[in-house]
Amino acid sequence: IGGADFAEMATNYSEDGTASEGGDLGWFKRGAMVPEFDSLAFSLKEGDISEPFRTQYGWHIIKHHGYRKDEAHVSHILVKVHTSQKTLDDIYQKLEAFRTAAPELGFQAAAEQAELSINRTNAFRRGQSTQTLGFDEGVNKFAFEGKINDMTNIRTAAIGYYVAWISERMPAGIAAFEEVKDRVDRNWRNDQLNRICHDSAQAVYDEIQNGTDIDKAAKKFNLTYNTPGPLTRNSSIPGVGSDPRAVGAAFALTEPGQVSRPVDYSQGCAIFKLLDRPALDLADFNEKRDSISSALLVSKQQEVLARWFDNLVARSEIVNNIDRVAARDTL
């Protein structure tokens, strides 16, 4: 990507739950990802960076880190395709039909009938994110407290609507050394780099406290001082990304000229200086307030309707009269 650091680009621009980890998906077996992603992940060579390609989740770029046995290790950048409300409503209706049919037909057959795709996660631990959903606390709790073949209600995520199903639960145990050695090595290296970054930032901060301008203090230690344009709380800060610890520290500054202490975040350590803080302009919010309110209302109505329907089905005695109707029609 033009010589840029892939992990930094993923942190700054990816819309996947792995962005804070530089887009790193770790090791996974063939078949763990959706077909388009899986096919490319197992065809690239170590060090390759793919052309942009599309899956149901949006546009991806993959960087390949290598293979071991039957597993691949890649990082990716995801840019999502934002779906229209009509399309989301259609998906919701399909999921409702699927959930009605699943108890009788089975999860896979009902998904095929409703023309819905099934994405299987790798095995994951309590509190750990998955490749498809990132970290969903409700689903994570459901996965470890539910029973095999249990199924959730329709849920909402960045990918749209989905239903989770417990297909398998592996017994607890100690992971093999081969499975964790790369992660342990990566975590150790990251800890060392984070310590170096923090110590360097602390030296710059001490220099600033002694009266040196922030840009001169950065130059003294061969570090970069950038002045980005105006930022909002949803902005990605150039060179830093959208890590909430960094963004929160920047917006905690209240007076022009104020300098933050060194702030550790996912990709290093930063110091912020507030140059200006314009008064809040609510004009844009007021223009969009009605559409935001309508979208929230529709979402909540669908959620309540789904709960009502689930409760109705659970309390109903369902009788199949198809054979009786067919016999009557033949008389």
N, C-alpha and C positions, 0 to 999 in steps of 0.2 A: 504494500500500500504506500508507494512512493517513498520507501525507506523509513516510514514511521514505525514506532514500536507497536506491535499488534495488541499487546495486553493493554497499553495505554489507550489505544483507539477503542478497544472493547469497553474499557471503563468509562470513557467519555461519551460513547455514542450507542453502545448496544442497549437494546430494550429488553434484554433477557435477565432473569434472576441471577445469572452468573457474572453479570457485568462487574460487580465489586471484586470478583476473583480474576479479572482480566479475561473473562469469557471462557475460562478453563472448564471443560466438561469432564475431565478425568478419563479413566479407562472404562471402556464399555465394550460389550460383545456385539457381534453382528446380529441385527434384528432388534436392538434395543431402541433405535430411533425410528422416526417415520421413514418410509422407503426412500424418498429422494435424498434425504440427509444421510441415511445409512449407506446407500450405494456409493455416494461420493466419498464418505469418510473411509471406506474400505477400498478405494481405488487410487487415492492420492499417495504420493511418496513422502517420506519424512522430510519436513522443511517446506513442502509445497503450500502455497496459498491459493485457494480456489477462486474462480470467477464468481460473481454474485449469482445465486440461484434461489428459487422460490419453493417454499413448502406451504402447508396450510397455515403456518404461524407467521409468515412474512418472508422477507429477503435475508439470506444468510451469506456470510463469507467465512470459510473454514481455513484455519492454519493447522497443518498436521505436525504432530510431535513424534510420531513413530508407532511401531507395533510391538506387541509381545504375545506370543502364542496366537490365540484367536481373538485378541482384543486390540482396539485402536485407541489412541489418545489424541484428542483434538481440542482446540479452542475455537470459539466462533463469535461473530458479531451478528446480532439480529436486529433488523429494522422491521417493525410490525406494519402490516397493512391494516389500517383502521376500517372496520366493517360498518356498513350502514345499519341503522336501526331496523329496517325492514328485513335485512339478511339475518340479523340477530334474532328477530321475532320468529322467522322461519325455522332457525336452528332450535329455538326454544320449543316450538311446536313438535318438531321431530323428536326431541328428547322426551317430551311428555308421552308421545306415542310409544317410544322405546321403553320407558319405565313401566308403562302399563303391560307391555307384552313380555318383558324380560322374565318375570317370575314363572311364566308358563313355557316360553320358548327357550329360555337360557340366555345369558348375557350376550354371547357371540352371535347366535342366530337372530336375536332381536335387533342387534346393532346392524347386521347385514340387511335385515328387512327394512330398517329405517334409513339405510344408506349412510350410516355413521361409521367413522373410522375408530379403531381401537389402538391406543398407544400404551404399550407396556413399559413400566419403569424398571430400571435395575433395582436390585435389592437395596434398601436404604435403612438407616438407623433412626431411632426416635430423635426428633429435632433436626433431622437432616433434610436438605432440599432435594428435589428431583429434577431431572433434565427438562421435563415438560412443563411442570407447574411452578418451578422454583420452590419457595417454602410457603406452604399453606398450613397454618397451625391447626385448623379444623380437620383437614384431611389427614394430617399426620397423626393427630389424636385418634381419629376414626380408624386408621390403618392398624394401630397397635391395641385398640380396645374393642374393635368389632370382631366378628367371626368370619371365617372363610365363606365367600359368596355373599356377604353383606354388601349393600349398595347404598350410596348416599342419595339425598335429594338432589335436584338440579342446583348446581352451584355456579357462581360467577367468578371469572378470573380474567387476566389480561388477554388470554386467548379467546375469550367469549364464554359460552356456557359449556358445562361438562358434568358428567356423572362419574364418580369413582367407585370401583368395585374391588374387593379384596379377593384376589385369585390364588395367592399363596403366601404363607408365612414361614420364614426360615428360622430354625432354632437359634437361640443366642449362642455366641461362642467367641473365641479369640480369632481374629483375622490372621490369615497366613502372612508371613513376613513379606512375600513377594507382592501381596496385594497392597501393602501399606508403605513399603520402603520409599517409593517415589514421593508420596504425600508427606512422609516424615522429613525427607530430605528437603522438599520444597518449603515446608513450614519452617524448618531450621534456618534455611537461607533467608527466607522472608523476615524472620525475627532479627537476624544479624543486620540485614539491610535497614530495617525499621529503626534499629538502635543507632546506626550510623546517621541516618536521616535526622533523627530527633536530636542527636548530639550536635550536628551541624547547624540545625535550626536554632538550638539553644544558644550556640555561640553568636549567631547573628542577632538574636533577641537581646543578649547581654550587651552587644555592641550598640544596638539602638538605644537601650536604656542609659548608655553612657553619653548619649547626645548625637550619635551618628545618624544621618538620614538613612532610611530603609534601603534605598537603591545603592548607596555607597557601602553600606554594611554587607549587602548581598555580594557586590563586586569584590569586596575584600576577601571573601571566602569562596570566590569563583562560583557563586550561585546566581540563579536567574531571578530578576525582578520584573514582573509583567504588570501592565496596567490594562485590564480588559475594559470593554464597554460596560454600560449599565447592566445590572444583573437583577433577576427576580429570584424568588425562592425555588422556582422550577428550572432555573438556568443550569446549564453545565458550565462550570468555571474552567476556562482554558488552562490546560496543564494539570488540572486537579480533578475535574469531572463533577459528578453530582452526589458524591458521598455526603450523607446527611450530617456527619460530624463536621466536615469542612464548611458546608453551606450554613449550618447552624452557627458555627463560630463567626463566620463573616457577618451574618445578620444579627448577632448579639452585640456588635459594635454600634454605639449610639451617637457618638460625637465625632465630627470630622477631625482627622488627625490621630484618632485613637488607634493603637496597635494591639493586636491580639497576642497572647502567649503562643508558643509553638503548638500546633494542633495536629495530633496524629490521626491519619485517616488510612483508608485501605491501601493506597499506593505510595505512602510516604508521610511527610510532615510539611506543614505550611505555616506561614505567618501572614496575617492579613492587616492591611491598613485601610481605614475608612476614609475615602476622599470626599464623598458627598452622599447625602441621603435625602432625596427629594420627598416632598409631601406625597402621601398616598393619593392616587387618582382612581376614583371609583367609577369613572365614566364607562370604561369597558365592561366592568362587572354589571353595572346597571343595564347596559344594552343587552347582555346575554342572560340576565337573571331569569327571565321567563322560560327560555329554552332549557336552562339548567334545571329549573324547578320541574318542568314537564318531563325531562329525561329521568330525574330521580323518582318522580311519581310513578311513571311507567314501570321502572325497575322494581319498586316496592310492591306495586300491584301484582306483577308477575310472581314475585316471591311469595306473597300472601296467597295467591291463587294456587300455586304449587303445593304449599303446605295444606291448604284446605282440601285439595284434590287427594293428596296422599292420605290425609286423615279420613276422608270419605271412603276411599278404597279399603283402608284398614278396618273400618267399622261396618262395611257392607258385606252381605252374603251374595256372592256372585254366582249366578246359575246360567249354564250354557243351554239355551233353548233353540239352537240352530237346527238340530235334528227334528224337533217338533214342528218348527215352522216349515221346514222342507217337506215333511210328511203331509202337512195340511195343504201345501201348495200343489201337491200331486193328486189330491182327491178330486 
